[in-house]
Every structure is written in C-alpha cells, then in structure tokens.
C-alpha cells in the first residue's frame, strides 16, 4: 500500500456500510493536527467535529506483524 495524502476535494474514503468509512488518518490545516477519524456519509462530515478544516486523509498502514 502506498501512503499518500488525498485531498477531500478529490475523493472521500469508501463507505464501508452503516454510513461510515473505515478509520483513516486525517490532517486539519488550521491546527496541523494529524489523527484518526471516520467519514460520516449520512451527515457529510468527519466525526472529529472540533476540527474545522480537515483538508486531507490517507488510509492507515497495516498493523505490524507479531
């Protein structure tokens, strides 16, 4: 998997059912915050409501093999 930031203007994460995406990394341009979130397709918004300026997202890398 190639880790690339995707602009929310270009593409949203895939809807995995129940109106939510899988968890993805998000970047908020105003604060510089990078963290995990899900996209809520019912309300067309991210579940991180305290972040007003989410501009990019990327898929999470696979977990380490133990």
Secondary structure, 3 states (H helix, E strand, C coil): CCCCCEECCCCCCCECCCCEECCEEEEECCCCCEEEECEECCCCEECCCCCCCEEEEEECCCCCCC
